Amino acid sequence: MEKELISIVVPVYNCENKNISRCLNSIKDQTYKNFEVIIIDDCSTDNTVSLVKEQIKDDPRFTLHSLKTNGGVSNARNYGLDKVQGDYVSFIDSDDFIHKDFLRIMLHIALQNNTQLVSCSQHICYSEHLKAKYEIYPKGKKEQNIILNSKFDYLQSYARHFCWGALYSKDIVKKLRFDKRLAVGEDALFWAESLINAGSVFYTNAELYYYIIYPSSMIYDEFTYKKYTDILAWQKIIETFKTRCPQIWKGTLQYSLTAFLCQRCITNYKFDTTGKYRKRMYDIVKDNLSLIENSSLPQKQKLDIFLFVKSPKTFYFFESVKENLKGFVKLLLGKRYS
C-alpha cells in the first residue's frame, strides 16, 4: 500500500512552446501513484493555462492555482509550498520531465535509509536533440549517504546547485522558502538550507530527472543584475553555512564552497560582455585566492583560480586553446573509427 503522499510543485509561466504536456504526462505516468501536483501559474500571457486545464481535467491529483500578479519562480514555488499536504516534497520545472520511476525510486531510498533528503543525477538534453529513452544507470549503480561535515565536498556531483531532482521530507522544508530577491541561484540556496536541516543527503547516480536546455534559455541572454544574483546566492550560501554550521565550517566544506563561488565568478565574468559586474567578480576571486592556494583542493582548481587572478585574458586564452584541442581530438577519433 502506498501510504506516503508526495507533493510535487510545478511553477509555470508562458510555457506553451516548451511542452508543458510532456512534463505533466511524465508525472501522470509515474509507477508510484500516491501524489498530489500543485501547479502555480505566474500570470502567463500565452495559452499555458488552457493547455494545463485540458491536461489535468480528469485527474483530481492535479490542481492549478493562478497568481494575480507576476512574482517570479521563487514566489510561485513558495505559494506551492504553502499548499503542500504530502509527507515528501519535490520540484519539477515545467519544461523538464521525469523518469516513470522517479517517485518510486526516490521514496524507496528515503524510507529504506531513513533519510530526509534524496538527490538523483540528471540527464541533460538539448531541445533540438531530445531522445525518448535513457539508461537509468549509464555507468553502473552508485548510491551513498553523504554526511554533512567538514569533509563535505561541494564540488562533487552529489552537491546540488538546483532544487529539482530531489525529494525532501516535509519536516526539513516546512519552514523554508525561496529567496524572492534572487533570480538565479535561489534553488541552490534552498537545497543548501535543506541539507543543513537534514544533516546529510542520500545520493543516487540514477538519471531520473531530464533537464532540457533551450537555445533561448536565460543563460544565453545578456548578462544583467538578475544573472549577477547567482553570485549573491552563492555568497549567501557560504554565509549560511558559516553561521549555522560553525563547528564544521573549516576544511573541505569551506574550501569547496569558496572554490565553487570563484568558479561561478570566473564563468560569469566571461559572459558579462558589458563589464558592469566584472570588477566585483574579479575582486571576489582575488580576495579568496590565498584561502584556495592553502587549501587541500586539487592543483588544477588552484591553478585555474591563480591564472584568472593574474590575468583573466590569459586564462580565457588557455581555456579556448584547451577546448579547441579537445574538439580536434574528437574529430580525429571520429574519423579513425568511422
C-alpha positions as CSV (number, residue, x, y, z in Angstrom):
1,M,0.0,0.0,0.0
2,E,1.3,3.4,-1.0
3,K,0.9,5.3,2.3
4,E,3.3,8.2,1.9
5,L,1.8,11.2,-0.1
6,I,4.3,13.1,-2.2
7,S,3.6,16.7,-3.1
8,I,5.0,17.9,-6.4
9,V,5.3,21.6,-7.0
10,V,5.4,22.8,-10.7
11,P,5.6,26.5,-11.4
12,V,4.5,27.5,-14.9
13,Y,4.9,30.7,-17.0
14,N,4.5,31.1,-20.7
15,C,5.5,27.5,-21.5
16,E,3.1,26.5,-24.3
17,N,6.1,26.3,-26.6
18,K,8.2,24.3,-24.1
19,N,6.0,21.2,-24.0
20,I,4.2,21.5,-20.7
21,S,2.2,18.4,-21.7
22,R,5.3,16.3,-21.7
23,C,6.1,17.4,-18.2
24,L,2.6,16.7,-16.8
25,N,2.4,13.4,-18.7
26,S,5.7,12.2,-17.2
27,I,4.1,12.8,-13.7
28,K,0.9,11.1,-14.7
29,D,2.9,8.0,-15.9
30,Q,4.6,7.5,-12.5
31,T,4.7,4.0,-11.2
32,Y,4.1,5.4,-7.7
33,K,0.6,6.8,-7.7
34,N,0.0,8.4,-4.3
35,F,0.9,12.0,-5.1
36,E,-0.6,15.5,-5.5
37,V,0.6,18.0,-8.1
38,I,0.4,21.7,-7.3
39,I,0.7,23.8,-10.4
40,I,1.2,27.5,-10.0
41,D,0.7,29.8,-13.0
42,D,2.7,33.0,-12.6
43,C,0.4,35.2,-14.8
44,S,1.1,33.5,-18.2
45,T,0.2,35.6,-21.2
46,D,0.1,32.8,-23.7
47,N,-2.0,29.6,-23.9
48,T,-0.4,27.9,-20.9
49,V,-3.4,27.9,-18.6
50,S,-5.7,26.4,-21.2
51,L,-3.2,23.7,-22.0
52,V,-2.8,22.8,-18.4
53,K,-6.5,22.8,-17.7
54,E,-7.1,20.4,-20.6
55,Q,-4.2,18.2,-19.4
56,I,-5.4,17.8,-15.8
57,K,-9.2,17.9,-16.2
58,D,-9.7,14.2,-15.5
59,D,-7.2,13.8,-12.7
60,P,-8.1,15.2,-9.2
61,R,-4.5,14.8,-8.1
62,F,-3.6,17.9,-10.1
63,T,-4.6,21.4,-9.1
64,L,-4.0,24.6,-10.9
65,H,-3.5,27.9,-9.0
66,S,-3.3,31.2,-10.8
67,L,-1.5,34.1,-9.2
68,K,-2.9,37.6,-9.5
69,T,0.5,39.2,-10.1
70,N,3.7,38.0,-11.7
71,G,6.2,37.4,-8.9
72,G,8.8,35.1,-10.4
73,V,9.6,31.5,-9.9
74,S,10.6,31.8,-6.3
75,N,7.3,33.4,-5.4
76,A,5.4,30.7,-7.3
77,R,7.3,27.9,-5.6
78,N,6.7,29.5,-2.2
79,Y,3.0,29.6,-3.0
80,G,3.1,25.9,-3.8
81,L,5.0,25.2,-0.5
82,D,2.2,26.8,1.4
83,K,-0.3,24.4,-0.2
84,V,1.6,21.0,0.1
85,Q,-0.1,18.3,2.1
86,G,2.4,15.5,1.5
87,D,4.9,13.7,3.6
88,Y,7.5,14.5,1.0
89,V,8.0,17.3,-1.5
90,S,9.6,17.5,-4.9
91,F,10.0,20.3,-7.5
92,I,9.8,19.9,-11.3
93,D,10.3,22.7,-13.8
94,S,7.6,22.9,-16.4
95,D,9.9,22.5,-19.4
96,D,11.6,19.4,-17.9
97,F,10.3,15.9,-17.2
98,I,11.0,12.9,-15.0
99,H,11.5,9.1,-15.5
100,K,8.5,7.0,-14.8
101,D,10.2,5.5,-11.7
102,F,11.4,8.8,-10.3
103,L,9.0,8.9,-7.3
104,R,9.1,5.2,-6.6
105,I,12.9,5.0,-6.5
106,M,13.4,8.3,-4.6
107,L,10.8,7.4,-2.0
108,H,12.2,3.8,-1.6
109,I,15.7,5.3,-0.9
110,A,14.3,7.7,1.6
111,L,12.3,5.1,3.5
112,Q,14.9,2.3,3.3
113,N,17.7,4.6,4.6
114,N,15.6,6.7,6.9
115,T,16.9,9.9,5.2
116,Q,15.2,13.2,4.8
117,L,16.9,14.4,1.6
118,V,17.5,12.3,-1.5
119,S,19.1,13.6,-4.7
120,C,19.4,11.9,-8.1
121,S,21.5,12.5,-11.1
122,Q,20.1,14.2,-14.2
123,H,20.2,13.6,-17.9
124,I,20.9,16.9,-19.8
125,C,19.0,17.1,-23.1
126,Y,19.1,19.7,-25.8
127,S,15.6,20.5,-27.0
128,E,16.5,20.0,-30.7
129,H,18.1,16.6,-30.0
130,L,15.7,15.2,-27.4
131,K,15.8,11.4,-27.1
132,A,13.0,9.3,-25.9
133,K,14.8,6.7,-23.7
134,Y,17.9,6.7,-21.5
135,E,19.6,4.1,-19.4
136,I,18.9,4.9,-15.7
137,Y,22.4,3.8,-14.5
138,P,24.6,4.6,-17.5
139,K,27.9,4.0,-15.6
140,G,26.7,1.4,-13.1
141,K,24.6,1.8,-10.0
142,K,26.2,4.0,-7.3
143,E,24.4,5.1,-4.1
144,Q,25.7,6.6,-1.0
145,N,24.7,8.6,2.1
146,I,26.9,11.7,2.5
147,I,27.1,13.2,5.9
148,L,27.3,17.0,6.2
149,N,30.6,17.5,8.0
150,S,33.9,19.3,7.4
151,K,34.7,16.8,4.7
152,F,31.6,17.5,2.6
153,D,32.7,18.5,-0.9
154,Y,30.5,20.9,-2.7
155,L,32.4,20.3,-6.0
156,Q,31.1,16.7,-6.2
157,S,28.1,15.6,-8.1
158,Y,26.0,14.9,-5.0
159,A,26.1,18.6,-4.0
160,R,23.0,20.1,-5.7
161,H,23.1,23.5,-7.4
162,F,19.4,23.5,-8.0
163,C,16.2,22.3,-6.2
164,W,14.9,19.9,-8.7
165,G,16.0,16.2,-9.0
166,A,15.5,15.8,-5.2
167,L,13.0,14.5,-2.7
168,Y,12.6,16.4,0.5
169,S,11.0,15.3,3.8
170,K,8.3,17.9,4.6
171,D,9.9,18.2,8.0
172,I,13.1,19.8,6.6
173,V,11.3,22.3,4.3
174,K,8.2,23.3,6.1
175,K,9.8,26.4,7.4
176,L,12.0,27.1,4.3
177,R,11.1,29.4,1.5
178,F,12.9,30.5,-1.7
179,D,14.6,33.9,-1.6
180,K,12.5,36.1,-3.9
181,R,15.3,38.6,-4.3
182,L,17.4,36.1,-6.2
183,A,16.6,35.5,-9.9
184,V,19.4,32.9,-10.3
185,G,20.8,30.6,-7.6
186,E,17.7,30.7,-5.4
187,D,17.3,26.9,-5.8
188,A,20.9,26.2,-4.9
189,L,20.3,28.2,-1.7
190,F,17.1,26.3,-0.9
191,W,18.9,22.9,-1.4
192,A,21.8,24.1,0.8
193,E,19.4,25.1,3.6
194,S,17.6,21.8,3.2
195,L,20.9,19.9,3.5
196,I,21.7,21.8,6.8
197,N,18.3,20.8,8.2
198,A,18.7,17.2,7.1
199,G,22.3,16.8,8.2
200,S,23.0,14.5,5.2
201,V,22.0,13.7,1.7
202,F,21.5,10.3,0.1
203,Y,22.7,10.5,-3.5
204,T,21.9,8.1,-6.3
205,N,23.5,8.4,-9.7
206,A,20.3,7.2,-11.3
207,E,19.4,9.6,-14.1
208,L,15.8,10.1,-13.2
209,Y,15.4,13.8,-14.0
210,Y,15.6,15.1,-17.6
211,Y,16.8,18.7,-17.7
212,I,16.1,20.4,-21.1
213,I,18.3,23.1,-22.4
214,Y,16.7,25.5,-24.9
215,P,18.8,27.9,-27.1
216,S,16.7,30.8,-25.9
217,S,17.1,30.0,-22.2
218,M,18.2,32.6,-19.7
219,I,21.9,31.5,-19.8
220,Y,22.2,32.9,-23.3
221,D,20.6,36.2,-22.6
222,E,22.5,39.5,-21.9
223,F,24.3,39.5,-18.5
224,T,22.2,41.7,-16.2
225,Y,21.7,42.2,-12.5
226,K,19.3,39.2,-12.5
227,K,22.2,37.0,-13.6
228,Y,24.5,38.6,-11.1
229,T,22.2,37.4,-8.3
230,D,23.8,34.0,-9.0
231,I,26.9,35.3,-7.3
232,L,24.9,36.8,-4.4
233,A,23.2,33.5,-3.9
234,W,26.5,31.6,-3.5
235,Q,27.8,34.3,-1.2
236,K,24.6,33.8,0.9
237,I,25.1,30.0,0.8
238,I,28.6,30.4,2.3
239,E,27.4,32.8,4.9
240,T,24.5,30.4,5.8
241,F,27.0,27.5,6.4
242,K,29.4,29.7,8.4
243,T,26.6,30.9,10.6
244,R,24.6,27.7,11.1
245,C,27.4,25.2,11.0
246,P,30.5,26.9,12.6
247,Q,31.7,23.6,14.1
248,I,32.2,22.0,10.7
249,W,33.0,25.1,8.6
250,K,36.7,24.6,8.4
251,G,38.0,22.0,6.0
252,T,36.8,20.7,2.6
253,L,33.3,22.3,3.1
254,Q,34.8,25.8,3.3
255,Y,37.3,25.2,0.5
256,S,34.9,23.6,-1.9
257,L,32.2,26.2,-1.4
258,T,34.7,29.0,-1.8
259,A,36.1,27.4,-4.9
260,F,32.6,27.0,-6.4
261,L,31.9,30.7,-5.7
262,C,35.1,31.5,-7.5
263,Q,34.2,29.3,-10.4
264,R,30.8,31.0,-10.8
265,C,32.6,34.4,-10.8
266,I,35.0,33.2,-13.5
267,T,32.2,31.8,-15.7
268,N,30.0,34.9,-15.3
269,Y,33.0,37.2,-15.8
270,K,33.3,35.9,-19.4
271,F,29.5,36.3,-20.0
272,D,29.5,39.9,-18.7
273,T,30.4,41.5,-22.0
274,T,29.3,44.9,-20.8
275,G,31.9,44.7,-18.0
276,K,29.4,46.2,-15.5
277,Y,29.9,43.5,-12.9
278,R,33.4,42.2,-13.8
279,K,35.3,44.1,-11.1
280,R,33.1,42.8,-8.4
281,M,33.5,39.2,-9.6
282,Y,37.3,39.6,-10.1
283,D,37.7,41.0,-6.6
284,I,35.8,38.1,-5.1
285,V,38.1,35.6,-6.7
286,K,41.2,37.7,-5.8
287,D,40.1,38.1,-2.1
288,N,39.8,34.3,-1.8
289,L,43.0,33.3,-3.7
290,S,45.0,32.9,-0.5
291,L,42.5,30.6,1.0
292,I,42.3,28.5,-2.1
293,E,46.1,28.3,-2.5
294,N,46.5,27.0,1.1
295,S,43.6,24.5,0.8
296,S,43.6,20.8,0.1
297,L,41.8,21.2,-3.2
298,P,43.2,19.6,-6.4
299,Q,46.1,21.5,-8.0
300,K,44.1,22.1,-11.2
301,Q,41.4,24.1,-9.4
302,K,44.1,26.1,-7.6
303,L,45.9,26.8,-10.8
304,D,42.7,27.9,-12.7
305,I,41.9,30.4,-9.9
306,F,45.5,31.6,-9.7
307,L,45.8,32.2,-13.5
308,F,42.5,34.0,-13.6
309,V,43.6,36.4,-10.8
310,K,46.9,37.0,-12.6
311,S,45.3,37.7,-15.9
312,P,41.7,36.9,-17.0
313,K,42.6,37.5,-20.6
314,T,45.4,34.9,-20.4
315,F,43.2,32.5,-18.5
316,Y,40.5,32.5,-21.2
317,F,43.0,32.2,-23.9
318,F,44.4,29.0,-22.5
319,E,40.8,27.8,-21.9
320,S,39.9,28.3,-25.6
321,V,43.1,26.5,-26.6
322,K,42.2,23.5,-24.5
323,E,38.6,23.5,-25.9
324,N,40.0,23.6,-29.5
325,L,42.4,20.8,-28.8
326,K,39.5,18.7,-27.3
327,G,37.4,19.3,-30.4
328,F,40.4,18.4,-32.7
329,V,41.0,15.1,-30.8
330,K,37.3,14.2,-31.0
331,L,37.4,14.9,-34.7
332,L,40.4,12.7,-35.3
333,L,38.9,9.9,-33.2
334,G,35.7,10.2,-35.1
335,K,37.5,9.8,-38.5
336,R,39.6,6.9,-37.2
337,Y,36.7,4.8,-36.0
338,S,34.1,5.8,-38.6
